[in-house]
Amino acid sequence: MNDKFKVKSVNAAFLKHFNCLQSEVLGKSVFEIQEKAWNIPGLKVSLKKVQQKEVSAIDLEVNFVFPTLGLRDICFNIHPIDQATEPLYLLAIDDLTDRKLNERNQILAKERQTYYDFFIQTPAAICFLKG
């Protein structure tokens, strides 16, 4: 994207994942994509920090509701691209939602196994009485 946040190039993976057409994205501000649904808190501030060279790159992780996907955990990685003609920035997007869900499920499975092992290996019987 350029210094006015207008998208100059988009890959097929982005279009497929976010259910967009190239004509809906190219030449538009990142914040105008999908009828301004990409007005993500913190993204503009992070882009401006890289643009103003306050930082050389930023990783921004957000939890956001996208119009076609619903609630997602997304990591935005922002880097300047050295170009002679105009300032350009690479905005890489990684959807972490499934990965985080798998990690949570693995943690729950380990906890369940721990409790199961404890009760199976306990030499004494445990009884809860109501009354």
Secondary structure, DSSP 8 states (H G I E B T S, - for coil): -BTT-B-----HHHHHHTT--HHHHTTSBGGGHHHHTT--TTHHHHHHHHHTTSSS-EEEEEEEEETTTEEEEEEEEEEEE--SSS-EEEEEEEE-HHHHHHHHHHHHHHHHHHHHHHHHH-SS-------
